Amino acid sequence: MSVGTYFPGRGTYRETAYLEGQADGQAKERGQLILRVLDQRLVPVPAETRDRITACTDLDTLGLWLDRAFSAKAVEDLFVEDDERGQG
């Protein structure tokens, strides 16, 4: 009888689904945090911009937007460099 062991990093379907779920949860949380910071700073956020933020799944981009949210005077300040490069 052989005993199967499942070590992390083997790329099993279950592990992949778990990691994707974690990343999706982190992206959702960061998007909500960005919106919360903007709301607390009384920066108006149009519905289409809320959708753009909540639809983003790139954690690096969301981290950049979060950093910018703390000093943004307008919601467009989050995306200035992204728009110039065609990202976001």
N, CA, C and O of each residue as an XYZ file, in Angstrom:
352
protein
N       0.849     -1.163      0.000
C       0.000      0.000      0.000
C       0.903      1.237      0.000
O       1.839      1.342      0.793
N       0.610      2.141     -0.879
C       1.408      3.365     -0.922
C       0.651      4.478     -0.205
O      -0.575      4.573     -0.265
N       1.409      5.290      0.454
C       0.820      6.396      1.203
C       1.113      7.677      0.449
O       2.274      7.994      0.189
N       0.079      8.411      0.097
C       0.252      9.678     -0.610
C       0.389     10.826      0.379
O      -0.397     10.951      1.318
N       1.371     11.639      0.161
C       1.517     12.829      0.984
C       1.379     14.048      0.092
O       1.743     14.020     -1.083
N       0.866     15.082      0.648
C       0.619     16.294     -0.118
C       1.385     17.449      0.502
O       0.955     18.043      1.490
N       2.506     17.749     -0.085
C       3.323     18.855      0.387
C       2.938     20.125     -0.363
O       2.579     20.064     -1.539
N       3.008     21.259      0.295
C       2.740     22.521     -0.402
C       3.681     22.704     -1.585
O       4.845     22.308     -1.544
N       3.157     23.305     -2.625
C       3.981     23.591     -3.796
C       3.921     22.528     -4.869
O       4.643     22.619     -5.862
N       3.088     21.533     -4.700
C       2.995     20.468     -5.694
C       2.078     20.841     -6.844
O       2.037     20.132     -7.850
N       1.339     21.940     -6.719
C       0.486     22.396     -7.811
C      -0.774     21.593     -7.998
O      -1.309     21.533     -9.106
N      -1.256     20.981     -6.959
C      -2.499     20.228     -7.074
C      -3.654     21.188     -7.332
O      -3.562     22.384     -7.055
N      -4.728     20.649     -7.859
C      -5.898     21.467     -8.140
C      -6.397     22.151     -6.878
O      -6.715     23.340     -6.896
N      -6.466     21.419     -5.807
C      -6.972     21.957     -4.540
C      -6.075     23.098     -4.053
O      -6.568     24.138     -3.614
N      -4.763     22.898     -4.132
C      -3.830     23.939     -3.690
C      -3.924     25.170     -4.586
O      -3.926     26.298     -4.094
N      -4.000     24.961     -5.881
C      -4.104     26.078     -6.822
C      -5.386     26.871     -6.571
O      -5.360     28.102     -6.544
N      -6.490     26.179     -6.390
C      -7.768     26.850     -6.130
C      -7.700     27.634     -4.822
O      -8.229     28.742     -4.731
N      -7.049     27.059     -3.812
C      -6.918     27.739     -2.524
C      -6.109     29.024     -2.671
O      -6.506     30.075     -2.167
N      -4.978     28.937     -3.359
C      -4.115     30.106     -3.526
C      -4.798     31.193     -4.361
O      -4.658     32.381     -4.071
N      -5.533     30.784     -5.392
C      -6.266     31.761     -6.201
C      -7.347     32.435     -5.360
O      -7.577     33.638     -5.487
N      -7.994     31.676     -4.522
C      -9.018     32.242     -3.637
C      -8.426     33.242     -2.659
O      -9.032     34.274     -2.370
N      -7.236     32.931     -2.149
C      -6.563     33.861     -1.239
C      -6.215     35.155     -1.966
O      -6.435     36.243     -1.434
N      -5.673     35.046     -3.180
C      -5.291     36.239     -3.946
C      -6.523     37.078     -4.268
O      -6.481     38.306     -4.184
N      -7.617     36.420     -4.638
C      -8.858     37.155     -4.927
C      -9.353     37.888     -3.682
O      -9.804     39.031     -3.762
N      -9.266     37.226     -2.543
C      -9.689     37.845     -1.289
C      -8.822     39.037     -0.922
O      -9.324     40.053     -0.439
N      -7.506     38.913     -1.152
C      -6.604     40.018     -0.862
C      -6.888     41.203     -1.781
O      -6.872     42.352     -1.341
N      -7.149     40.921     -3.056
C      -7.445     41.994     -4.010
C      -8.736     42.708     -3.619
O      -8.807     43.936     -3.650
N      -9.741     41.944     -3.257
C     -11.016     42.539     -2.844
C     -10.823     43.410     -1.606
O     -11.360     44.515     -1.522
N     -10.055     42.905     -0.652
C      -9.804     43.655      0.587
C      -9.048     44.955      0.310
O      -9.376     46.000      0.873
N      -8.042     44.890     -0.552
C      -7.290     46.108     -0.879
C      -8.160     47.122     -1.598
O      -8.068     48.320     -1.331
N      -8.997     46.657     -2.500
C      -9.908     47.572     -3.194
C     -10.831     48.273     -2.220
O     -11.053     49.479     -2.328
N     -11.369     47.528     -1.272
C     -12.255     48.117     -0.270
C     -11.497     49.099      0.615
O     -12.044     50.127      1.013
N     -10.250     48.789      0.923
C      -9.442     49.678      1.749
C      -9.148     50.987      1.020
O      -9.190     52.059      1.624
N      -8.853     50.901     -0.268
C      -8.622     52.112     -1.069
C      -9.858     53.004     -1.020
O      -9.758     54.208     -0.783
N     -11.015     52.406     -1.244
C     -12.257     53.181     -1.229
C     -12.535     53.765      0.153
O     -13.037     54.883      0.273
N     -12.214     53.020      1.174
C     -12.418     53.518      2.534
C     -11.524     54.725      2.820
O     -11.976     55.714      3.396
N     -10.259     54.640      2.417
C      -9.339     55.769      2.620
C      -9.849     57.001      1.883
O      -9.872     58.099      2.440
N     -10.257     56.818      0.633
C     -10.768     57.946     -0.147
C     -12.030     58.524      0.493
O     -12.187     59.742      0.571
N     -12.921     57.653      0.946
C     -14.149     58.124      1.600
C     -13.827     58.906      2.869
O     -14.415     59.960      3.111
N     -12.906     58.404      3.674
C     -12.535     59.086      4.916
C     -11.872     60.439      4.650
O     -11.986     61.369      5.448
N     -11.182     60.529      3.517
C     -10.524     61.779      3.153
C     -11.465     62.697      2.372
O     -11.057     63.764      1.914
N     -12.718     62.283      2.222
C     -13.754     63.048      1.519
C     -13.399     63.319      0.054
O     -13.727     64.373     -0.491
N     -12.730     62.357     -0.566
C     -12.433     62.440     -1.992
C     -13.599     61.782     -2.729
O     -13.861     60.595     -2.535
N     -14.299     62.540     -3.570
C     -15.435     61.958     -4.303
C     -14.972     60.861     -5.270
O     -13.987     61.023     -5.989
N     -15.707     59.743     -5.268
C     -15.362     58.614     -6.125
C     -16.593     58.244     -6.957
O     -17.566     57.706     -6.428
N     -16.546     58.536     -8.266
C     -17.681     58.172     -9.127
C     -17.856     56.647     -9.206
O     -16.914     55.895     -8.956
N     -19.039     56.211     -9.549
C     -19.359     54.783     -9.616
C     -18.428     54.032    -10.562
O     -17.994     52.923    -10.252
N     -18.117     54.629    -11.719
C     -17.248     53.926    -12.673
C     -15.835     53.744    -12.110
O     -15.166     52.760    -12.425
N     -15.381     54.680    -11.285
C     -14.066     54.546    -10.666
C     -14.107     53.495     -9.565
O     -13.152     52.735     -9.404
N     -15.197     53.440     -8.807
C     -15.361     52.380     -7.804
C     -15.307     51.016     -8.485
O     -14.683     50.084     -7.977
N     -15.960     50.908     -9.629
C     -15.945     49.655    -10.384
C     -14.535     49.311    -10.853
O     -14.128     48.151    -10.796
N     -13.792     50.308    -11.314
C     -12.422     50.079    -11.772
C     -11.551     49.560    -10.634
O     -10.760     48.636    -10.823
N     -11.695     50.152     -9.458
C     -10.896     49.753     -8.302
C     -11.279     48.350     -7.843
O     -10.407     47.519     -7.592
N     -12.575     48.085     -7.734
C     -13.007     46.781     -7.236
C     -12.806     45.665     -8.262
O     -12.735     44.496     -7.883
N     -12.714     45.995     -9.545
C     -12.502     44.977    -10.572
C     -11.032     44.605    -10.735
O     -10.720     43.563    -11.310
N     -10.136     45.435    -10.240
C      -8.709     45.176    -10.389
C      -8.306     43.987     -9.517
O      -8.706     43.896     -8.356
N      -7.512     43.078    -10.083
C      -7.051     41.901     -9.344
C      -5.535     41.877     -9.183
O      -4.995     40.945     -8.587
N      -4.848     42.876     -9.700
C      -3.385     42.937     -9.602
C      -3.000     43.548     -8.251
O      -3.242     44.730     -8.007
N      -2.408     42.746     -7.388
C      -2.093     43.208     -6.034
C      -1.068     44.333     -6.032
O      -1.133     45.222     -5.183
N      -0.122     44.311     -6.967
C       0.870     45.390     -7.036
C       0.215     46.715     -7.409
O       0.513     47.752     -6.816
N      -0.673     46.675     -8.388
C      -1.388     47.884     -8.799
C      -2.246     48.409     -7.656
O      -2.266     49.610     -7.386
N      -2.951     47.510     -6.990
C      -3.791     47.919     -5.865
C      -2.950     48.508     -4.733
O      -3.373     49.459     -4.076
N      -1.776     47.955     -4.506
C      -0.884     48.497     -3.486
C      -0.429     49.904     -3.827
O      -0.353     50.773     -2.959
N      -0.128     50.120     -5.100
C       0.272     51.451     -5.560
C      -0.885     52.441     -5.383
O      -0.691     53.556     -4.899
N      -2.078     52.021     -5.779
C      -3.249     52.894     -5.632
C      -3.527     53.193     -4.165
O      -3.909     54.312     -3.821
N      -3.339     52.204     -3.301
C      -3.554     52.422     -1.875
C      -2.569     53.465     -1.345
O      -2.956     54.371     -0.606
N      -1.308     53.336     -1.721
C      -0.315     54.333     -1.298
C      -0.709     55.733     -1.748
O      -0.586     56.699     -0.994
N      -1.179     55.829     -2.971
C      -1.569     57.130     -3.522
C      -2.840     57.672     -2.880
O      -3.025     58.886     -2.800
N      -3.720     56.778     -2.419
C      -4.994     57.205     -1.828
C      -4.783     58.062     -0.590
O      -5.616     58.913     -0.279
N      -3.686     57.851      0.116
C      -3.436     58.611      1.335
C      -3.112     60.072      1.068
O      -3.261     60.910      1.957
N      -2.667     60.390     -0.152
C      -2.314     61.781     -0.447
C      -3.115     62.366     -1.610
O      -2.935     63.534     -1.953
N      -3.989     61.578     -2.216
C      -4.743     62.031     -3.386
C      -5.690     63.172     -3.028
O      -6.424     63.104     -2.042
N      -5.659     64.211     -3.840
C      -6.596     65.324     -3.679
C      -7.848     65.087     -4.524
O      -8.919     65.622     -4.235
N      -7.695     64.282     -5.565
C      -8.799     63.886     -6.441
C      -8.573     62.426     -6.820
O      -7.439     61.946     -6.811
N      -9.638     61.731     -7.150
C      -9.528     60.308     -7.453
C      -8.619     60.050     -8.663
O      -8.020     58.979     -8.763
N      -8.511     61.006     -9.570
C      -7.662     60.853    -10.742
C      -6.190     60.718    -10.365
O      -5.399     60.172    -11.134
N      -5.820     61.215     -9.182
C      -4.435     61.127     -8.720
C      -3.981     59.679     -8.540
O      -2.783     59.400     -8.580
N      -4.907     58.774     -8.347
C      -4.551     57.369     -8.199
C      -4.005     56.789     -9.499
O      -3.153     55.901     -9.470
N      -4.486     57.282    -10.635
C      -4.238     56.639    -11.916
C      -3.309     57.401    -12.857
O      -3.124     56.966    -13.993
N      -2.725     58.506    -12.440
C      -1.971     59.378    -13.351
C      -0.935     58.609    -14.150
O      -0.977     58.633    -15.380
N      -0.016     57.935    -13.498
C       1.035     57.221    -14.217
C       0.490     56.004    -14.943
O       0.980     55.665    -16.020
N      -0.523     55.332    -14.376
C      -1.107     54.160    -15.011
C      -1.712     54.526    -16.367
O      -1.525     53.809    -17.350
N      -2.439     55.648    -16.415
C      -3.072     56.068    -17.657
C      -2.037     56.410    -18.721
O      -2.254     56.153    -19.905
N      -0.911     56.990    -18.305
C       0.132     57.338    -19.269
C       0.747     56.098    -19.890
O       1.169     56.131    -21.046
N       0.806     54.991    -19.131
C       1.384     53.756    -19.633
C       0.331     52.811    -20.204
O       0.668     51.761    -20.751
N      -0.939     53.181    -20.077
C      -2.002     52.329    -20.588
C      -2.308     51.155    -19.678
O      -2.812     50.134    -20.146
N      -2.012     51.275    -18.369
C      -2.278     50.203    -17.417
C      -3.456     50.569    -16.547
O      -4.006     51.666    -16.644
N      -3.849     49.605    -15.669
C      -4.850     49.874    -14.639
C      -6.184     49.660    -15.104
O      -7.138     49.846    -14.348
